[in-house]
Amino acid sequence: MTRHREPGRLLAVFAHPDDESFACGGTLAYYAKKGFRVTLVCATRGEAGEISDASLATRDNLAEVRERELRNAADALGVTELVLLDYRDSGMAGTPENGHPRAFVKAKPDDVVRELVGIVRRSRPHAVITFDPKGGYGHPDHIAAHNHTRAAFHAAADPEMFPGLGTPWRPARLFYSVFSRGMFEKMKQGLASLGEDVSEFDEWESSSILWEDEDIHAVIDVSGVADAKLKAWNCHQTQFGPDNPMRRVPEDIMSQIIGTETFVLGSPNPDNGARYDDLFDDLKLND
């Protein structure tokens, strides 16, 4: 494939602090290291998240702590600009947090899309990353982030949509950060070989969280920025505690897992058999 010659611009939109690091932290760090402008949008401060260690945060100050964790992780990844949308974490489906008046899932779609369109037109990304339509593991905020980002991706190019928010801009590609079955199997088998309990992984395997390898459109080699990726993970101490299953994966297996990140092309519709090893393959990045 023809390679781009100029550094480009990448926009990533996620729902909570830590989404960026665990979903595609290596990719953000990879392009930041290449000199690309990387803009990260986070819809909430993760108020409804877990607290792995009571000494790290309380329910009252968790939003403040997780914002600090996010800012530290963004710095570790080399993110150029971090934007917080100031909605509230909606919690998992069926929890009381879903009904909070400021919950992200209760936000009017036009309001969120308007904010995102403004960011797209200002930052002028060539590629955009967000969750897949299933929101990874189905978190309501993840699904909302997918829906709003996809709508903004298209609306930003339409001069009749949200006039006054800047010059229309059409990003070239929309990618969904996904977990491939092949990567998952490596992690599970590595733990099983050590006699570890993999029952939690069995539950994930039977869910819709995984994408079949043949359905993946982009595989990015991020092994060269693995240190930055791990550093970002470790910034999210409230969520990435000692009981996290990923902590139990042997280092040699973990190094294989974190060395690649996988994506599905959401727009434009991919050609049959389309495969990228660079999100910006064949794109002209002079504009």
PAZAPA-4460 file (N, C-alpha, C; in steps of 0.05 Angstrom, whole numbers, plus 32768, in hexadecimal, padded with zeros to 4 digits):
% residues 287
    n_x    n_y    n_z   ca_x   ca_y   ca_z    c_x    c_y    c_z   seq   type   mol
   8011   7FE8   8000   8000   8000   8000   8011   8019   8000     1      M     A
   8007   802E   7FF4   8015   8047   7FF4   8015   8054   8010     2      T     A
   802C   805D   8019   802E   8068   8034   8029   8086   8033     3      R     A
   801E   8091   8049   801C   80AE   804B   8037   80BA   8050     4      H     A
   803A   80D3   8049   8054   80E0   804C   8054   80F5   8063     5      R     A
   803D   8100   8069   803C   8115   807D   802E   810A   8096     6      E     A
   8035   8114   80AE   8027   810C   80C6   800A   8113   80C3     7      P     A
   7FF9   8103   80CE   7FDC   8108   80CC   7FD0   810F   80E7     8      G     A
   7FB6   810E   80E8   7FA7   8115   8100   7F93   80FF   8107     9      R     A
   7F93   80F7   8120   7F83   80E1   8129   7F71   80EA   8140    10      L     A
   7F58   80E3   813F   7F45   80E9   8155   7F3A   80CF   8160    11      L     A
   7F3A   80CD   817A   7F2F   80B5   8188   7F1A   80BE   819B    12      A     A
   7F02   80B1   819B   7EEC   80B9   81AC   7EE3   80A1   81BC    13      V     A
   7EE5   80A3   81D7   7EDE   808E   81E9   7ECC   8098   81FF    14      F     A
   7EC3   8086   8211   7EAF   808E   8225   7EBA   8093   8240    15      A     A
   7ECF   8084   8249   7ED8   8086   8264   7EF7   8087   8265    16      H     A
   7F02   8093   827A   7F1F   8090   827E   7F26   8072   8280    17      P     A
   7F3A   806B   8272   7F46   8050   826F   7F3D   8043   8255    18      D     A
   7F26   804B   8249   7F1E   8040   822F   7F34   8044   821B    19      D     A
   7F40   805B   821B   7F54   8062   8206   7F6D   8050   8209    20      E     A
   7F75   804A   8221   7F8E   803B   8225   7F8A   801D   821F    21      S     A
   7F73   8012   8228   7F6F   7FF6   8225   7F65   7FEF   8208    22      F     A
   7F57   8002   81FC   7F4C   7FFC   81E1   7F62   7FFF   81CC    23      A     A
   7F70   8016   81CC   7F83   801B   81B6   7F99   802D   81BF    24      C     A
   7FA2   802B   81D8   7FB7   803C   81E2   7FD1   803A   81D1    25      G     A
   7FD7   8022   81C8   7FEF   801E   81B8   7FED   802E   819E    26      G     A
   7FD6   802E   8191   7FD2   803C   8178   7FD5   805A   817C    27      T     A
   7FC9   8064   8191   7FCB   8081   8197   7FE8   8088   819B    28      L     A
   7FF7   8078   81AB   8013   807D   81B0   8024   807B   8196    29      A     A
   801D   8067   8186   802C   8062   816D   802B   807A   815B    30      Y     A
   8013   8085   8157   8011   809C   8145   801B   80B5   8152    31      Y     A
   8018   80B8   816C   8023   80CF   8179   8042   80D0   8176    32      A     A
   804E   80B8   8178   806B   80B6   8176   8074   80BD   8159    33      K     A
   8063   80B8   8145   8069   80BE   8129   8065   80DC   8123    34      K     A
   805B   80EB   8137   8057   8108   8133   803B   8110   812B    35      G     A
   8029   80FC   812B   800D   8103   8124   8000   8112   813B    36      F     A
   7FED   8122   8134   7FDD   8130   8149   7FC7   811D   8152    37      R     A
   7FC7   8116   816B   7FB4   8103   8176   7FA1   8111   818A    38      V     A
   7F88   8112   8183   7F73   811F   8195   7F63   8108   81A1    39      T     A
   7F60   810A   81BC   7F50   80F6   81CA   7F39   8103   81D7    40      L     A
   7F21   80F8   81D2   7F08   8102   81DF   7EFE   80ED   81F2    41      V     A
   7EF7   80F5   820A   7EEC   80E3   821E   7ED1   80EF   8227    42      C     A
   7EBC   80DF   8225   7EA1   80EA   822B   7E9C   80EF   8248    43      A     A
   7EA7   80DE   825A   7EA1   80E0   8276   7EBB   80DE   8287    44      T     A
   7EB8   80E1   82A1   7ECE   80DE   82B3   7ECE   80C3   82C2    45      R     A
   7EBC   80B1   82BA   7EBC   8096   82C6   7EB2   8095   82E2    46      G     A
   7E9F   80A6   82E9   7E95   80A7   8305   7E8A   808C   8310    47      E     A
   7E80   807C   82FE   7E73   8063   8306   7E85   804B   8305    48      A     A
   7E9F   8050   8300   7EB2   803A   82FD   7EB9   802D   8317    49      G     A
   7ECA   8018   8315   7ED2   800A   832D   7EE8   8019   833C    50      E     A
   7EED   8010   8354   7F03   801B   8364   7F13   8003   836D    51      I     A
   7F2A   7FFE   8361   7F39   7FE5   8366   7F45   7FE5   8382    52      S     A
   7F4A   7FFC   838D   7F57   7FFF   83A7   7F4B   8017   83B5    53      D     A
   7F40   8013   83CD   7F32   8028   83DB   7F44   803F   83E2    54      A     A
   7F5E   803B   83E1   7F71   8051   83E8   7F75   8064   83D0    55      S     A
   7F6C   805C   83B8   7F70   806C   83A0   7F5A   8081   839C    56      L     A
   7F42   807B   83A4   7F2C   808D   839F   7F14   8086   83B0    57      A     A
   7F01   8098   83B1   7EE7   8093   83BD   7ED2   8097   83A8    58      T     A
   7EBA   808E   83AD   7EA4   8093   839A   7EA0   80B0   8395    59      R     A
   7EA5   80C1   83A9   7EA1   80DE   83A6   7EB6   80EB   8394    60      D     A
   7ECF   80E1   8394   7EE4   80EE   8385   7EEE   80DD   836E    61      N     A
   7EE0   80C8   8367   7EEA   80B6   8352   7EEC   80C5   8337    62      L     A
   7ED9   80D6   8331   7EDA   80E5   8318   7EF4   80F5   8316    63      A     A
   7EFB   8103   832C   7F13   8113   832C   7F2C   8101   8329    64      E     A
   7F2C   80EA   8337   7F43   80D9   8336   7F46   80CD   831A    65      V     A
   7F30   80C4   830E   7F32   80B8   82F4   7F39   80CD   82DE    66      R     A
   7F30   80E5   82E1   7F39   80FA   82CE   7F57   80FD   82D0    67      E     A
   7F62   80FD   82E8   7F7F   80FF   82EB   7F8D   80E7   82DE    68      R     A
   7F82   80CF   82E3   7F8D   80B7   82D6   7F8D   80BA   82B8    69      E     A
   7F77   80C4   82AD   7F74   80C7   8290   7F89   80DB   8286    70      L     A
   7F8D   80F1   8293   7FA0   8105   828A   7FBC   80F9   828B    71      R     A
   7FC2   80EA   829F   7FDD   80DE   82A0   7FE1   80C9   828A    72      N     A
   7FCC   80B9   8285   7FCD   80A6   826F   7FD0   80B3   8254    73      A     A
   7FC1   80C9   8250   7FC4   80D7   8236   7FE0   80E2   8233    74      A     A
   7FEC   80EC   8248   8008   80F5   8246   801A   80DE   823F    75      D     A
   8016   80C7   824C   8027   80AF   8247   8025   80A7   822A    76      A     A
   800E   80AA   821E   800A   80A1   8202   8012   80B6   81EE    77      L     A
   8018   80CF   81F7   8020   80E4   81E5   8009   80F2   81D8    78      G     A
   7FF1   80F0   81E3   7FD9   80FD   81D8   7FDE   811B   81D6    79      V     A
   7FD7   8127   81BF   7FDB   8143   81BB   7FC6   8154   81CA    80      T     A
   7FAD   814C   81C9   7F97   815B   81D5   7F83   8148   81E1    81      E     A
   7F7B   814D   81FA   7F67   813E   8208   7F4E   814F   820C    82      L     A
   7F37   8146   8204   7F1E   8155   8207   7F0A   8144   8217    83      V     A
   7F00   8150   822D   7EEC   8143   823E   7ED1   814F   8238    84      L     A
   7EBC   813E   8232   7EA2   8149   822B   7E91   814F   8243    85      L     A
   7E98   8146   825B   7E8A   814D   8273   7E6F   8140   8277    86      D     A
   7E6A   8129   826B   7E52   811A   8272   7E59   8108   8289    87      Y     A
   7E44   80FB   8294   7E49   80E9   82AB   7E49   80CC   82A3    88      R     A
   7E5A   80BC   82AF   7E5B   809F   82AA   7E3F   8094   82B0    89      D     A
   7E35   8085   829C   7E1A   807A   829F   7E19   805F   82AE    90      S     A
   7E30   8053   82B3   7E30   8039   82C0   7E28   8023   82AD    91      G     A
   7E29   800B   82B7   7E21   7FF4   82A7   7E03   7FF4   82A2    92      M     A
   7DFA   7FE5   828E   7DDE   7FE4   8288   7DCE   7FD9   82A0    93      A     A
   7DB8   7FE7   82A5   7DA6   7FDE   82BB   7DAD   7FE9   82D7    94      G     A
   7DC2   7FF9   82D9   7DCA   8005   82F2   7DBD   8020   82F7    95      T     A
   7DBB   8029   8310   7DAE   8043   8315   7DBB   805A   8307    96      P     A
   7DD6   8058   8302   7DE4   806E   82F5   7DD9   8074   82D9    97      E     A
   7DCB   8060   82CD   7DBF   8065   82B2   7DAB   807C   82B2    98      N     A
   7D9F   8081   82C9   7D8A   8095   82CB   7D93   80B0   82D4    99      G     A
   7DAD   80B3   82D9   7DB7   80CE   82E2   7DB2   80E2   82CC   100      H     A
   7DA9   80FA   82D3   7DA2   810E   82BE   7DBA   8116   82AD   101      P     A
   7DD2   8113   82B7   7DEA   811A   82A6   7DF7   8101   829A   102      R     A
   7DEB   80EA   829D   7DF6   80D2   8291   7DFA   80D4   8273   103      A     A
   7E10   80CA   8269   7E16   80CC   824D   7E00   80BF   823C   104      F     A
   7DF4   80AA   8246   7DDF   809C   8236   7DC5   80AD   8234   105      V     A
   7DC2   80C0   8246   7DAA   80D1   8246   7DAE   80EB   8236   106      K     A
   7DC7   80F0   822D   7DCC   8108   821E   7DBD   8108   8203   107      A     A
   7DB4   811F   81FB   7DA7   8121   81E1   7DBB   811C   81CB   108      K     A
   7DB5   810A   81B9   7DC9   8104   81A4   7DD3   811D   8195   109      P     A
   7DC1   812F   818E   7DC9   8147   8180   7DDE   8157   818F   110      D     A
   7DDB   8158   81AA   7DEE   8167   81BA   7E0A   815B   81B9   111      D     A
   7E0B   8140   81BC   7E25   8133   81BB   7E31   8135   819F   112      V     A
   7E21   8130   818B   7E2C   8131   816F   7E35   814D   8169   113      V     A
   7E27   8161   8172   7E30   817C   816E   7E4C   8181   8179   114      R     A
   7E50   8178   8192   7E6A   817B   819F   7E80   816D   818E   115      E     A
   7E7A   8154   8186   7E8E   8145   8177   7E93   8151   815C   116      L     A
   7E7E   815B   814F   7E82   8167   8134   7E95   817F   8138   117      V     A
   7E91   818F   814D   7EA2   81A6   8151   7EBF   819D   8155   118      G     A
   7EC3   8187   8163   7EDF   817D   8167   7EEA   8173   814D   119      I     A
   7EDA   8164   813D   7EE4   815A   8123   7EEC   8171   8111   120      V     A
   7EDB   8185   810F   7EE1   819B   80FD   7EF9   81AC   8106   121      R     A
   7EFD   81AD   8120   7F14   81BC   812A   7F2E   81AC   8128   122      R     A
   7F2D   8192   812E   7F45   8182   812E   7F4C   8175   8113   123      S     A
   7F37   8173   8101   7F3B   816B   80E6   7F4A   8150   80E4   124      R     A
   7F40   813B   80F1   7F4E   8121   80F0   7F4B   8114   80D5   125      P     A
   7F60   8105   80CE   7F5E   80F4   80B6   7F52   80D9   80BD   126      H     A
   7F55   80D0   80D6   7F49   80B7   80DE   7F3D   80BB   80FA   127      A     A
   7F27   80AC   80FF   7F19   80AD   8119   7F17   8091   8124   128      V     A
   7F1B   808E   813E   7F18   8074   814C   7F03   8077   8161   129      I     A
   7EF2   8062   8163   7EDF   8061   817A   7ED8   8043   817F   130      T     A
   7EC4   803E   818F   7EBB   8023   8194   7EAD   8017   817C   131      F     A
   7EAA   7FFC   817C   7E9A   7FEF   8168   7E7C   7FF2   816F   132      D     A
   7E6A   7FEA   815D   7E4D   7FED   8163   7E44   7FE0   817C   133      P     A
   7E52   7FCB   8185   7E4A   7FBD   819E   7E56   7FCA   81B7   134      K     A
   7E66   7FDF   81B3   7E72   7FEC   81CA   7E85   7FDA   81D8   135      G     A
   7E94   7FC9   81CA   7EA6   7FB7   81D6   7E97   7FA1   81E5   136      G     A
   7E94   7FA5   81FF   7E86   7F92   8210   7E69   7F9B   8216   137      Y     A
   7E5F   7FAE   8207   7E43   7FB6   820A   7E3D   7FCC   821E   138      G     A
   7E51   7FD9   8228   7E4B   7FEF   823B   7E3A   8004   822D   139      H     A
   7E25   800E   823A   7E14   8022   822D   7E23   803B   8224   140      P     A
   7E36   8044   8233   7E45   805C   822B   7E56   8056   8213   141      D     A
   7E61   803E   8211   7E71   8037   81F9   7E60   8037   81E0   142      H     A
   7E48   802C   81E2   7E36   802B   81CB   7E2E   8048   81C4   143      I     A
   7E29   8059   81D8   7E22   8074   81D2   7E39   8083   81C4   144      A     A
   7E52   807E   81CE   7E69   808A   81C1   7E6B   8082   81A4   145      A     A
   7E67   8069   819F   7E67   805F   8183   7E53   806E   8172   146      H     A
   7E3A   806E   817C   7E24   807A   816C   7E29   8098   8167   147      N     A
   7E31   80A6   817B   7E35   80C3   8178   7E4D   80C9   8167   148      H     A
   7E62   80B9   816A   7E7B   80BE   815A   7E75   80B8   813D   149      T     A
   7E67   80A3   8137   7E61   809C   811B   7E50   80B2   810F   150      R     A
   7E3C   80BC   811E   7E2B   80D1   8113   7E3B   80EB   810E   151      A     A
   7E4E   80F1   8121   7E5E   810A   811D   7E72   8107   8106   152      A     A
   7E7C   80EE   8103   7E8F   80E9   80ED   7E83   80F1   80D2   153      F     A
   7E69   80EB   80CE   7E5C   80F2   80B5   7E52   810F   80B5   154      H     A
   7E47   8118   80CB   7E3C   8133   80CD   7E51   8148   80C9   155      A     A
   7E69   8143   80D2   7E7E   8158   80D1   7E84   8160   80B5   156      A     A
   7E7E   814F   80A2   7E84   8156   8085   7E6D   8164   8078   157      A     A
   7E56   8166   8085   7E3E   8171   8079   7E3B   818E   8080   158      D     A
   7E3D   81A1   806D   7E3C   81BD   8073   7E21   81C6   807E   159      P     A
   7E0C   81B5   807A   7DF1   81BC   8084   7DED   81B3   80A0   160      E     A
   7E00   81A3   80AA   7DFE   8199   80C6   7E0E   81AB   80D8   161      M     A
   7E02   81B5   80ED   7E0F   81C5   8101   7E1F   81DC   80F5   162      F     A
   7E13   81ED   80E5   7E21   8204   80DA   7E2B   8216   80F1   163      P     A
   7E42   8223   80ED   7E4D   8234   8101   7E61   8225   8113   164      G     A
   7E64   820B   810F   7E78   81FC   811F   7E92   81F8   8111   165      L     A
   7E97   8208   80FC   7EB0   8206   80EE   7EAD   81FA   80D2   166      G     A
   7EC2   81FA   80C3   7EC2   81F0   80A8   7EBE   81D2   80A7   167      T     A
   7EAC   81C9   8097   7EA7   81AC   8096   7EC1   819C   8090   168      P     A
   7EC2   8185   809C   7EDA   8174   8099   7ED1   8157   8097   169      W     A
   7EDC   8148   8084   7ED5   812C   8080   7EEE   811B   8087   170      R     A
   7EEE   810E   809E   7F03   80FB   80A4   7F03   80E4   808F   171      P     A
   7F19   80DA   8089   7F1B   80C5   8074   7F11   80AA   807E   172      A     A
   7F16   80A4   8097   7F0F   8089   80A1   7F05   8089   80BE   173      R     A
   7EF2   8078   80C3   7EE8   8073   80DE   7EEF   8056   80E5   174      L     A
   7EFE   8052   80FB   7F05   8038   8104   7EF9   8031   811F   175      F     A
   7EF3   8018   8123   7EE9   800E   813D   7EFF   7FFD   8149   176      Y     A
   7F06   8004   8162   7F1A   7FF5   8171   7F0C   7FDC   817B   177      S     A
   7F17   7FC4   8175   7F0A   7FAB   817B   7F1E   7F97   8187   178      V     A
   7F13   7F82   8194   7F24   7F6C   819E   7F21   7F54   818B   179      F     A
   7F37   7F4A   8181   7F37   7F33   816F   7F36   7F19   817E   180      S     A
   7F2A   7F05   8173   7F29   7EEB   8180   7F45   7EDF   8183   181      R     A
   7F55   7EE3   816E   7F70   7ED7   816F   7F80   7EE2   8187   182      G     A
   7F7F   7EFC   818B   7F8D   7F08   81A2   7F82   7EFE   81BC   183      M     A
   7F68   7EFC   81BE   7F5B   7EF2   81D6   7F64   7ED6   81DC   184      F     A
   7F65   7EC5   81C8   7F6C   7EA9   81CC   7F89   7EA6   81D6   185      E     A
   7F9B   7EB7   81CC   7FB6   7EB7   81D6   7FB7   7EBC   81F4   186      K     A
   7FA8   7ED0   81FD   7FA8   7ED8   8219   7F9C   7EC1   822A   187      M     A
   7F85   7EB7   8221   7F78   7EA1   8230   7F89   7E88   8232   188      K     A
   7F95   7E80   821C   7FA5   7E68   821C   7FBE   7E6B   822D   189      Q     A
   7FC9   7E83   822C   7FE1   7E88   823D   7FDB   7E85   825A   190      G     A
   7FC4   7E8F   8263   7FBC   7E8C   827F   7FB6   7E6F   8286   191      L     A
   7FA8   7E62   8274   7FA0   7E46   8279   7FB8   7E34   827C   192      A     A
   7FCD   7E3A   826C   7FE6   7E2A   826D   7FF4   7E2C   8288   193      S     A
   7FEE   7E41   8297   7FFA   7E45   82B1   7FE7   7E3B   82C8   194      L     A
   7FD1   7E2F   82C0   7FBE   7E25   82D4   7FAC   7E3A   82DF   195      G     A
   7FAB   7E51   82D2   7F9A   7E67   82DC   7F7D   7E62   82D5   196      E     A
   7F6B   7E6D   82E6   7F4E   7E6B   82E1   7F47   7E7E   82CA   197      D     A
   7F3C   7E72   82B5   7F35   7E82   829D   7F17   7E83   8299   198      V     A
   7F08   7E7E   82AE   7EEB   7E7E   82AC   7EE0   7E99   82A4   199      S     A
   7EED   7EAE   82AE   7EE4   7EC9   82A6   7EE8   7ECE   8288   200      E     A
   7EFD   7EC3   827D   7F02   7EC5   8261   7EEE   7EB5   8251   201      F     A
   7EE5   7E9F   825C   7ED1   7E8F   824E   7EB8   7E9F   824A   202      D     A
   7EB1   7EAF   825E   7E99   7EC0   825C   7E9C   7ED4   8245   203      E     A
   7EB4   7EE0   8244   7EB9   7EF3   822F   7EB8   7EE6   8213   204      W     A
   7EC2   7ECE   8212   7EC4   7EC0   81F8   7EA8   7EBA   81ED   205      E     A
   7E95   7EB5   81FF   7E7A   7EAF   81F6   7E69   7EC8   81F1   206      S     A
   7E74   7EE0   81F7   7E66   7EF9   81F2   7E6C   7F03   81D6   207      S     A
   7E61   7F1A   81D0   7E66   7F26   81B6   7E7D   7F3A   81B6   208      S     A
   7E8E   7F38   81CA   7EA4   7F4C   81CC   7EB9   7F48   81B6   209      I     A
   7EBD   7F2F   81AD   7ED3   7F28   819B   7ECB   7F2A   817E   210      L     A
   7EDE   7F32   816E   7EDB   7F33   8151   7EEC   7F1D   8145   211      W     A
   7EE1   7F0E   8131   7EF0   7EF9   8124   7F07   7F06   8114   212      E     A
   7F1E   7EF8   8114   7F35   7F03   8107   7F31   7F0B   80EA   213      D     A
   7F20   7EFB   80DC   7F1C   7F02   80C0   7F0B   7F1B   80BB   214      E     A
   7EFF   7F25   80D1   7EEF   7F3D   80CF   7EFE   7F56   80D6   215      D     A
   7F17   7F53   80DE   7F28   7F69   80E5   7F34   7F77   80CC   216      I     A
   7F34   7F91   80CB   7F3E   7FA0   80B4   7F59   7FAC   80B8   217      H     A
   7F60   7FB1   80D1   7F7A   7FBE   80D6   7F87   7FB1   80EF   218      A     A
   7FA0   7FAA   80EB   7FB1   7F9F   8101   7FC9   7FB1   8103   219      V     A
   7FCB   7FC0   8119   7FE1   7FD3   811D   7FF6   7FC8   812F   220      I     A
   800F   7FC8   8126   8026   7FBF   8136   802E   7FD6   8149   221      D     A
   8028   7FD3   8163   802F   7FE8   8176   8044   7FDE   818A   222      V     A
   8053   7FC9   8182   8067   7FBE   8194   807C   7FD3   819B   223      S     A
   8081   7FE6   8189   8095   7FFA   818E   808E   800E   81A3   224      G     A
   8074   800F   81AB   806B   8022   81BF   805E   8013   81D6   225      V     A
   8065   7FFA   81DA   8059   7FE9   81EF   805E   7FF5   820B   226      A     A
   8075   8001   820F   807A   800D   8229   8067   8024   822F   227      D     A
   8061   8035   821B   804E   804B   821F   8032   8040   8224   228      A     A
   802B   802B   8216   8011   801F   8219   800D   8014   8236   229      K     A
   8021   8005   823F   8020   7FFA   825A   8020   8010   826F   230      L     A
   8030   8025   826A   8030   803C   827D   8015   8048   827F   231      K     A
   8007   804B   8268   7FEC   8057   8268   7FD9   8044   8277   232      A     A
   7FDB   802A   8273   7FCA   8018   8282   7FCD   801C   829F   233      W     A
   7FE6   801E   82A8   7FEC   8020   82C4   7FE5   803B   82D0   234      N     A
   7FDF   804E   82C0   7FD4   8068   82CA   7FB8   8064   82D5   235      C     A
   7FA9   8050   82CB   7F8E   804D   82D3   7F8C   8039   82EB   236      H     A
   7F98   8041   8301   7F9A   802F   8318   7F7F   8028   8324   237      Q     A
   7F6C   803A   8323   7F52   8033   832F   7F43   801D   8320   238      T     A
   7F4A   801A   8306   7F3D   8006   82F6   7F4E   7FED   82F0   239      Q     A
   7F68   7FF1   82F1   7F7B   7FDC   82EA   7F89   7FD2   8302   240      F     A
   7F7A   7FC7   8315   7F84   7FBE   832E   7F91   7FA2   832C   241      G     A
   7F9B   7F98   8343   7FA9   7F7E   8343   7F97   7F67   833C   242      P     A
   7F7D   7F6A   833E   7F6B   7F53   8338   7F62   7F53   831A   243      D     A
   7F6B   7F67   830B   7F64   7F68   82EF   7F70   7F4F   82E1   244      N     A
   7F5F   7F41   82D0   7F69   7F29   82C3   7F82   7F2E   82B2   245      P     A
   7F85   7F46   82A7   7F9C   7F4C   8296   7FB6   7F4B   82A7   246      M     A
   7FB4   7F50   82C1   7FCB   7F4F   82D2   7FD7   7F33   82D4   247      R     A
   7FC7   7F1F   82CE   7FD0   7F03   82D2   7FDC   7EF8   82B9   248      R     A
   7FDB   7F06   82A3   7FE6   7EFC   828A   8005   7EFD   828B   249      V     A
   8012   7EE7   8286   8030   7EE6   8286   803C   7EFC   8274   250      P     A
   8053   7F06   827C   805F   7F1D   826E   8064   7F16   8251   251      E     A
   806E   7EFE   824B   8075   7EF8   822F   805C   7EF7   821D   252      D     A
   8046   7EED   8229   802D   7EEC   821A   8021   7F08   8217   253      I     A
   8023   7F17   822D   8019   7F33   822D   8027   7F43   8218   254      M     A
   8041   7F3F   8215   8050   7F4F   8201   8046   7F49   81E5   255      S     A
   803D   7F31   81E0   8032   7F2A   81C5   8016   7F38   81C2   256      Q     A
   8006   7F37   81D7   7FEB   7F42   81D6   7FEC   7F60   81D2   257      I     A
   7FFB   7F6E   81E1   7FFB   7F8B   81E0   8009   7F96   81C8   258      I     A
   8018   7F85   81BA   8028   7F8E   81A3   8018   7F94   818A   259      G     A
   7FFE   7F8C   8189   7FED   7F91   8172   7FD2   7F9B   817C   260      T     A
   7FC6   7FAC   816C   7FAA   7FB5   8171   7F9A   7FB3   8158   261      E     A
   7F81   7FAC   815B   7F70   7FA5   8144   7F58   7FB8   8141   262      T     A
   7F50   7FBC   8128   7F3B   7FCF   8122   7F2A   7FC4   810B   263      F     A
   7F11   7FCD   810B   7EFE   7FC8   80F6   7EF8   7FE3   80E9   264      V     A
   7EF8   7FE4   80CE   7EF2   7FFD   80C0   7ED4   8001   80BF   265      L     A
   7ECB   8017   80CB   7EAE   801E   80CC   7EA5   802F   80B5   266      G     A
   7EB7   803F   80AA   7EB0   8050   8093   7ECA   8059   8086   267      S     A
   7ECC   8059   806C   7EB7   8050   8059   7EB5   8031   805A   268      P     A
   7EA0   8027   804D   7E9D   800A   804D   7EB6   7FFC   8042   269      N     A
   7EC0   7FE9   8051   7EDA   7FDD   8048   7ED6   7FCB   802F   270      P     A
   7EEB   7FCB   801E   7EEB   7FB9   8008   7EEE   7F9C   8013   271      D     A
   7EE5   7F89   8005   7EE8   7F6D   800D   7F06   7F67   8010   272      N     A
   7F0D   7F5D   8027   7F29   7F55   802B   7F3B   7F6D   8032   273      G     A
   7F30   7F84   8037   7F41   7F9C   803D   7F50   7F97   8057   274      A     A
   7F6A   7F9C   8056   7F7B   7F99   806D   7F8F   7FB0   806E   275      R     A
   7F93   7FBB   8086   7FA5   7FD1   808A   7FB9   7FCA   80A0   276      Y     A
   7FD1   7FD3   809D   7FE4   7FD2   80B4   7FEA   7FEE   80BD   277      D     A
   7FDB   8001   80B3   7FDE   801D   80BA   7FC2   802A   80B6   278      D     A
   7FB8   8038   80CA   7F9D   8044   80C7   7F9D   8059   80B1   279      L     A
   7FB4   8063   80A9   7FB6   8079   8096   7FC0   8070   807B   280      F     A
   7FC0   8056   8076   7FCA   804B   805C   7FBC   805A   8045   281      D     A
   7FCC   8063   8032   7FC3   806F   8019   7FB5   808A   801B   282      D     A
   7FB5   8095   8033   7FA7   80AF   8036   7FBA   80C6   8030   283      L     A
   7FAF   80DB   8024   7FBE   80F4   8020   7FB9   8105   8038   284      K     A
   7FCE   810D   8045   7FCC   811B   805E   7FD5   8138   805D   285      L     A
   7FD5   8143   8046   7FDF   815F   8043   7FCB   8173   804D   286      N     A
   7FB1   816D   804D   7F9D   8181   8056   7F9B   8182   8074   287      D     A
***
